[in-house]
Amino acid sequence: MVSVEEATRIVLSNLYKPAVVKVALSDAGGRVLAADVEADRDFPPFDRVAMDGIAIRFEDLSNGNRRFTVKGVQRAGRPFEKLTGKRHAMEVMTGAILPENADTVIRYEDLAIAGDSATVTIDTVQAGQNVHRKGQDAARGEKLLEPGILLSAAEVALLASVGMSEVPVMTFPSAAIISTGDELVPVNDKPLVHQIRRSNTYAVQAGMRAIGWQGEQFHLEDNKDHIVTSLRKIAADHDVMIISGGVSKGKFDFIPEALEAIGVQKLFHQVQQRPGKPFWFGVSTNGKIVFALPGNPVSTYMCFYRFVLPWLWKSLGVEQQPSYASLAADYTFQPNLTNFLQVRIANENGRLRAYPDAGGGSGDFANLKNIDGFLELPAGKNRFEAGEIFTYIPFRIH
């Protein structure tokens, strides 16, 4: 049996090696960037008007003039116009290029306009105000994005601005999500009294799809020969297998033995944690990764968010910052195990507070609807006091 820390180290030392593919810009959100992105021109590419109003020469205002003759309109998307005389102004629209010879913009709210005359009605005007200067945000050739960035809407906008209609991204590993157990029936079946519907694989698949990762579902019967044959075929077609069930010490828990039979080397089996103690992890000689998770629903769920997702992000080069929350009430846990406590989260004055809601154990998946994530309480102590801060593993967006 290994500690949670050792299990984490082993998992994160055996990573998937992604390839690079190009996807359409419209499909790039949620993917991981695979190349540097540089500005193909200055940002902004011209002195840009930042407010609707008039453009003037500040020198005219500083000489005591408050009234300007409006000589035209500088529209967005048009080549620049030119101020040709003293005490002249030009109406300008947000996003337009600043007219030639102008250097300052006064917004409409600070003007009195009558006909072609505009009078400044405020006492203080700063030279260059309301002008977004050429190259102020980034200079041509400046690095804007680096590999390993998880592309959000903000990064997609940057990619569009530099003309990247296709984007190089990391490939997700092809994944098989496998359930085991003769007691499990398809979701559209009416289970007999001794049966239950399959749910773990759907939970894992939903967690994957939430980040854009796809997985194919399989189910294996509790027959050793069937499991060996099926796992050999599935492993040949997928980079990673995420298995739920069949890893404990029951008479029909054939998964560890079957995995070794198809050439997957066990790197650990059993972790000093609750839930999820029977967790099995291994790697084949050709680099296929196997997460064999306990079949109890809460165990499967916790191990997916605590071990599988961090493995994925590190494989793709994405740096994930840990989350923390303070325990909202005293809590006691006797076994010398890392306890992943089910918690509800409240944001109180800018701090995350974790309220324990342990539910009925690792089989009580109905309780998952009431919680937001898991608080990682370390082994080696049995009393945890309100106000103590621990690592928080979220599975909901707050």
C-alpha positions as CSV (number, residue, x, y, z in Angstrom):
1,M,0.0,0.0,0.0
2,V,1.3,3.5,-0.9
3,S,0.5,6.9,0.5
4,V,-1.5,9.4,-1.4
5,E,1.7,11.4,-2.0
6,E,3.5,8.4,-3.4
7,A,0.6,7.5,-5.6
8,T,0.5,11.0,-6.9
9,R,4.2,11.0,-7.7
10,I,3.9,7.7,-9.5
11,V,0.9,8.7,-11.6
12,L,2.5,12.0,-12.5
13,S,5.7,10.3,-13.5
14,N,3.9,8.2,-16.2
15,L,2.4,10.6,-18.6
16,Y,0.7,10.4,-22.0
17,K,2.8,11.9,-24.8
18,P,0.5,14.0,-26.9
19,A,0.7,14.6,-30.6
20,V,0.0,18.0,-32.2
21,V,-2.9,18.5,-34.6
22,K,-4.4,21.6,-36.1
23,V,-8.1,22.5,-35.4
24,A,-10.3,25.2,-36.8
25,L,-10.3,28.4,-34.7
26,S,-14.0,27.9,-33.9
27,D,-13.1,24.5,-32.3
28,A,-10.0,25.7,-30.3
29,G,-11.8,26.7,-27.1
30,G,-11.0,24.3,-24.3
31,R,-8.1,22.8,-26.2
32,V,-4.4,23.1,-25.1
33,L,-2.2,25.3,-27.2
34,A,0.8,23.5,-28.7
35,A,3.0,26.3,-30.1
36,D,4.1,29.9,-29.4
37,V,1.9,32.6,-30.8
38,E,3.4,36.0,-31.7
39,A,1.8,39.4,-32.6
40,D,1.9,39.7,-36.4
41,R,1.7,43.5,-36.0
42,D,1.5,46.1,-33.3
43,F,-1.5,45.9,-30.9
44,P,-3.3,48.2,-31.5
45,P,-1.9,48.6,-35.1
46,F,-2.7,52.4,-35.1
47,D,-3.4,55.2,-32.6
48,R,-6.9,54.1,-31.7
49,V,-9.8,56.3,-30.5
50,A,-11.0,55.0,-27.2
51,M,-14.2,57.2,-26.8
52,D,-16.8,58.7,-29.0
53,G,-16.3,62.5,-29.2
54,I,-13.9,64.9,-30.9
55,A,-10.2,64.7,-31.7
56,I,-8.2,67.9,-31.2
57,R,-4.6,69.1,-31.0
58,F,-3.9,69.5,-27.3
59,E,-1.8,72.6,-28.1
60,D,-4.9,74.5,-29.2
61,L,-6.6,73.8,-25.9
62,S,-3.5,74.6,-23.8
63,N,-3.4,78.0,-25.4
64,G,-6.7,78.8,-23.8
65,N,-9.1,77.9,-26.6
66,R,-12.3,76.1,-25.5
67,R,-14.2,76.2,-28.7
68,F,-13.5,74.2,-31.8
69,T,-14.8,74.1,-35.3
70,V,-15.8,70.6,-36.3
71,K,-14.5,69.8,-39.8
72,G,-15.7,66.2,-40.4
73,V,-16.1,62.7,-39.0
74,Q,-13.5,60.0,-38.6
75,R,-15.4,56.7,-38.8
76,A,-14.1,53.4,-37.6
77,G,-12.7,51.2,-40.4
78,R,-11.8,54.2,-42.7
79,P,-8.3,55.6,-43.5
80,F,-7.4,58.5,-41.3
81,E,-8.6,62.0,-42.0
82,K,-6.5,65.1,-41.3
83,L,-6.8,68.1,-39.2
84,T,-5.7,71.0,-41.3
85,G,-6.2,74.2,-39.2
86,K,-5.8,75.6,-35.7
87,R,-8.8,75.2,-33.4
88,H,-10.2,72.6,-35.7
89,A,-11.7,69.3,-34.4
90,M,-13.0,66.2,-36.0
91,E,-15.8,63.9,-34.6
92,V,-14.4,60.5,-33.9
93,M,-15.9,57.1,-33.2
94,T,-14.6,54.5,-30.8
95,G,-12.3,52.1,-32.6
96,A,-11.4,54.6,-35.4
97,I,-7.9,55.6,-36.3
98,L,-6.9,58.9,-34.7
99,P,-6.9,61.7,-37.4
100,E,-3.6,63.0,-38.5
101,N,-2.3,66.0,-36.5
102,A,-4.7,65.2,-33.6
103,D,-3.4,63.9,-30.3
104,T,-6.3,64.1,-27.8
105,V,-9.9,62.9,-27.6
106,I,-12.7,64.6,-25.6
107,R,-15.8,62.6,-25.2
108,Y,-19.2,63.8,-26.1
109,E,-20.3,63.9,-22.5
110,D,-17.7,66.7,-21.9
111,L,-18.8,68.9,-24.8
112,A,-21.6,71.3,-25.8
113,I,-22.2,70.9,-29.6
114,A,-24.2,73.4,-31.7
115,G,-24.0,73.1,-35.4
116,D,-20.3,72.8,-36.4
117,S,-19.1,74.2,-33.1
118,A,-18.0,72.1,-30.1
119,T,-17.2,73.8,-26.7
120,V,-15.3,72.0,-24.0
121,T,-17.3,72.0,-20.8
122,I,-14.9,70.4,-18.3
123,D,-12.0,72.1,-16.6
124,T,-9.3,69.4,-16.8
125,V,-8.2,67.7,-20.0
126,Q,-5.1,65.6,-20.2
127,A,-2.8,65.5,-23.2
128,G,-3.3,62.2,-25.1
129,Q,-6.4,61.2,-23.2
130,N,-8.8,58.6,-24.6
131,V,-6.2,57.5,-27.2
132,H,-5.1,53.9,-27.2
133,R,-1.6,54.3,-28.6
134,K,-0.1,52.1,-31.4
135,G,1.8,49.1,-29.9
136,Q,0.6,50.0,-26.4
137,D,-0.6,46.4,-25.7
138,A,2.0,44.4,-27.6
139,A,4.6,45.1,-30.2
140,R,5.0,43.2,-33.5
141,G,6.8,40.0,-32.9
142,E,6.1,39.9,-29.2
143,K,5.1,36.6,-27.7
144,L,1.4,36.6,-26.8
145,L,0.8,32.9,-25.9
146,E,2.9,29.9,-25.0
147,P,2.3,26.1,-25.3
148,G,0.4,24.5,-22.4
149,I,-2.2,27.2,-22.2
150,L,-5.8,26.0,-21.9
151,L,-7.5,28.1,-24.5
152,S,-10.4,30.2,-23.1
153,A,-12.5,32.7,-24.9
154,A,-9.8,35.4,-24.2
155,E,-7.1,33.4,-25.9
156,V,-9.3,32.5,-28.8
157,A,-9.9,36.2,-29.4
158,L,-6.1,36.7,-29.5
159,L,-5.7,33.9,-32.0
160,A,-8.3,35.5,-34.2
161,S,-6.6,38.8,-34.0
162,V,-3.3,37.4,-35.4
163,G,-5.1,35.6,-38.2
164,M,-4.8,32.0,-37.0
165,S,-7.8,30.3,-38.7
166,E,-6.2,27.0,-37.7
167,V,-4.6,26.4,-34.3
168,P,-2.0,23.8,-33.3
169,V,-3.2,22.0,-30.2
170,M,-2.3,18.9,-28.1
171,T,-4.2,15.8,-28.8
172,F,-6.2,14.3,-25.9
173,P,-5.5,10.6,-25.2
174,S,-8.0,8.2,-26.7
175,A,-9.8,6.8,-23.7
176,A,-11.8,3.7,-22.8
177,I,-14.2,4.0,-19.8
178,I,-14.9,0.5,-18.5
179,S,-17.3,-0.8,-16.0
180,T,-17.3,-4.3,-14.6
181,G,-19.7,-6.5,-12.7
182,D,-22.6,-8.8,-13.4
183,E,-24.9,-6.7,-11.1
184,L,-24.8,-3.8,-13.6
185,V,-27.4,-3.5,-16.3
186,P,-27.8,-0.8,-19.1
187,V,-29.5,2.4,-18.1
188,N,-32.6,1.7,-20.2
189,D,-33.2,-1.7,-18.6
190,K,-35.5,-2.3,-15.7
191,P,-33.1,-3.9,-13.1
192,L,-34.2,-6.9,-11.1
193,V,-34.1,-6.7,-7.3
194,H,-30.4,-7.9,-7.3
195,Q,-29.3,-5.5,-10.0
196,I,-28.4,-1.8,-10.4
197,R,-28.1,0.4,-13.5
198,R,-24.6,1.4,-14.7
199,S,-23.7,4.9,-13.6
200,N,-20.0,5.2,-12.9
201,T,-19.0,5.2,-16.5
202,Y,-21.5,7.9,-17.3
203,A,-20.2,10.0,-14.4
204,V,-16.6,9.7,-15.7
205,Q,-17.6,10.4,-19.3
206,A,-19.5,13.5,-18.2
207,G,-16.5,14.7,-16.2
208,M,-14.3,14.2,-19.3
209,R,-16.7,15.9,-21.7
210,A,-16.8,18.9,-19.4
211,I,-13.2,19.6,-20.4
212,G,-13.5,18.5,-24.1
213,W,-12.1,15.0,-23.6
214,Q,-14.0,12.2,-25.2
215,G,-14.2,8.6,-24.0
216,E,-15.8,5.4,-25.3
217,Q,-17.8,3.2,-22.8
218,F,-17.4,-0.6,-22.4
219,H,-18.8,-3.1,-19.9
220,L,-17.2,-6.4,-18.9
221,E,-18.8,-9.4,-17.3
222,D,-17.3,-11.1,-14.3
223,N,-15.6,-13.8,-16.3
224,K,-11.8,-13.9,-16.2
225,D,-11.3,-15.1,-19.8
226,H,-13.8,-12.6,-21.1
227,I,-12.1,-9.8,-19.2
228,V,-8.6,-10.7,-20.5
229,T,-9.7,-11.0,-24.1
230,S,-11.7,-7.7,-23.9
231,L,-9.0,-5.7,-22.2
232,R,-6.4,-6.9,-24.7
233,K,-8.5,-5.6,-27.5
234,I,-9.5,-2.4,-25.8
235,A,-5.9,-1.6,-24.8
236,A,-4.8,-2.0,-28.5
237,D,-7.2,0.7,-29.5
238,H,-6.9,3.3,-26.7
239,D,-4.1,5.3,-25.0
240,V,-5.7,5.1,-21.5
241,M,-8.2,2.8,-19.8
242,I,-10.2,4.1,-16.9
243,I,-11.8,1.0,-15.2
244,S,-14.4,1.1,-12.5
245,G,-14.7,-1.9,-10.3
246,G,-13.1,-5.4,-10.0
247,V,-10.0,-4.2,-8.2
248,S,-10.7,-5.2,-4.6
249,K,-10.2,-8.6,-3.0
250,G,-13.5,-10.2,-3.9
251,K,-13.7,-13.6,-5.5
252,F,-14.7,-12.2,-8.8
253,D,-12.4,-9.1,-8.8
254,F,-10.3,-10.2,-11.8
255,I,-9.1,-6.9,-13.1
256,P,-5.6,-6.8,-11.5
257,E,-4.8,-10.3,-12.6
258,A,-6.2,-9.7,-16.1
259,L,-4.2,-6.5,-16.6
260,E,-1.0,-8.3,-15.7
261,A,-1.9,-11.1,-18.1
262,I,-2.1,-8.6,-21.0
263,G,1.3,-7.0,-20.1
264,V,0.3,-4.1,-17.9
265,Q,2.8,-3.6,-15.1
266,K,1.4,-2.8,-11.7
267,L,2.9,0.3,-10.3
268,F,0.8,0.3,-7.2
269,H,-2.3,-1.4,-5.8
270,Q,-4.1,0.1,-2.7
271,V,-3.6,3.6,-1.5
272,Q,-3.8,4.9,2.1
273,Q,-7.0,6.8,1.5
274,R,-10.7,6.8,2.1
275,P,-12.6,6.5,-0.1
276,G,-10.7,4.7,-2.9
277,K,-8.3,2.4,-1.0
278,P,-8.3,-0.4,-3.7
279,F,-7.1,1.9,-6.4
280,W,-4.8,0.2,-9.0
281,F,-2.5,1.9,-11.4
282,G,-0.2,0.5,-14.1
283,V,1.6,1.0,-17.4
284,S,2.1,-1.4,-20.3
285,T,5.4,-1.9,-22.1
286,N,4.1,0.2,-25.1
287,G,3.1,3.1,-22.9
288,K,-0.6,2.4,-22.4
289,I,-1.9,3.8,-19.1
290,V,-4.4,2.1,-16.8
291,F,-6.4,3.6,-13.9
292,A,-8.3,0.8,-12.3
293,L,-10.6,2.6,-9.8
294,P,-12.7,1.1,-7.0
295,G,-16.3,0.4,-8.1
296,N,-18.1,2.3,-5.3
297,P,-19.4,5.4,-7.0
298,V,-17.9,8.0,-4.6
299,S,-14.5,6.3,-4.8
300,T,-14.6,6.3,-8.6
301,Y,-15.6,9.9,-8.7
302,M,-13.0,11.1,-6.2
303,C,-10.1,9.2,-7.8
304,F,-11.1,10.6,-11.2
305,Y,-10.9,14.2,-10.0
306,R,-7.9,13.7,-7.7
307,F,-5.7,11.5,-9.9
308,V,-6.9,11.1,-13.5
309,L,-7.5,14.8,-14.3
310,P,-4.2,16.1,-12.8
311,W,-2.5,13.3,-14.9
312,L,-4.2,14.6,-18.0
313,W,-3.3,18.2,-17.5
314,K,0.3,17.5,-16.7
315,S,0.5,15.2,-19.8
316,L,-0.7,18.2,-21.9
317,G,1.6,20.7,-20.2
318,V,-1.1,22.6,-18.4
319,E,-0.1,24.0,-15.0
320,Q,-2.9,23.7,-12.6
321,Q,-2.9,25.8,-9.4
322,P,-4.1,24.0,-6.3
323,S,-7.3,25.2,-4.6
324,Y,-7.6,25.6,-0.8
325,A,-10.6,25.9,1.6
326,S,-10.9,26.2,5.3
327,L,-12.8,23.7,7.3
328,A,-16.1,25.2,8.5
329,A,-16.7,22.8,11.4
330,D,-14.6,20.5,13.6
331,Y,-14.3,17.0,12.1
332,T,-13.0,13.7,13.5
333,F,-11.7,10.8,11.4
334,Q,-10.0,7.9,13.2
335,P,-8.2,5.6,10.6
336,N,-4.7,6.6,9.7
337,L,-5.6,7.3,6.1
338,T,-5.9,10.4,4.0
339,N,-9.6,11.3,4.1
340,F,-11.2,12.9,1.1
341,L,-14.1,14.5,2.9
342,Q,-17.2,15.4,0.9
343,V,-17.9,19.1,1.4
344,R,-20.2,21.9,0.4
345,I,-18.5,25.2,-0.4
346,A,-19.5,28.7,0.5
347,N,-17.6,31.9,-0.5
348,E,-17.6,33.9,2.7
349,N,-15.9,37.3,2.4
350,G,-13.7,36.1,-0.4
351,R,-12.6,32.9,1.3
352,L,-13.8,29.4,0.5
353,R,-15.3,27.6,3.5
354,A,-15.9,23.9,3.4
355,Y,-18.9,22.4,5.2
356,P,-18.6,18.7,5.8
357,D,-21.3,16.5,4.3
358,A,-19.9,13.0,4.5
359,G,-23.0,11.2,3.3
360,G,-23.5,7.5,3.8
361,G,-20.1,6.2,2.7
362,S,-18.4,5.5,-0.7
363,G,-21.6,3.8,-2.0
364,D,-23.8,6.8,-1.4
365,F,-23.6,8.4,-4.8
366,A,-26.9,10.2,-4.2
367,N,-25.0,12.5,-1.7
368,L,-22.8,13.8,-4.5
369,K,-25.7,16.0,-5.7
370,N,-25.4,17.9,-2.4
371,I,-21.6,18.6,-2.5
372,D,-19.2,20.6,-4.5
373,G,-15.9,18.6,-4.0
374,F,-13.6,16.9,-1.6
375,L,-11.4,18.4,1.1
376,E,-8.1,16.4,1.4
377,L,-7.5,15.8,5.1
378,P,-4.0,14.4,5.6
379,A,-3.2,11.1,7.3
380,G,-1.4,11.2,10.7
381,K,-4.1,13.0,12.7
382,N,-7.6,12.3,13.7
383,R,-9.0,15.6,14.7
384,F,-9.4,18.5,12.3
385,E,-10.4,21.9,13.7
386,A,-12.6,24.5,12.1
387,G,-10.5,27.2,10.4
388,E,-7.8,24.8,9.3
389,I,-6.9,25.1,5.6
390,F,-6.6,22.1,3.4
391,T,-6.4,21.2,-0.3
392,Y,-9.7,21.3,-2.0
393,I,-10.6,19.2,-5.1
394,P,-13.6,20.8,-6.8
395,F,-15.9,19.1,-9.3
396,R,-18.3,22.0,-9.7
397,I,-17.6,25.5,-11.0
398,H,-18.2,28.1,-8.2
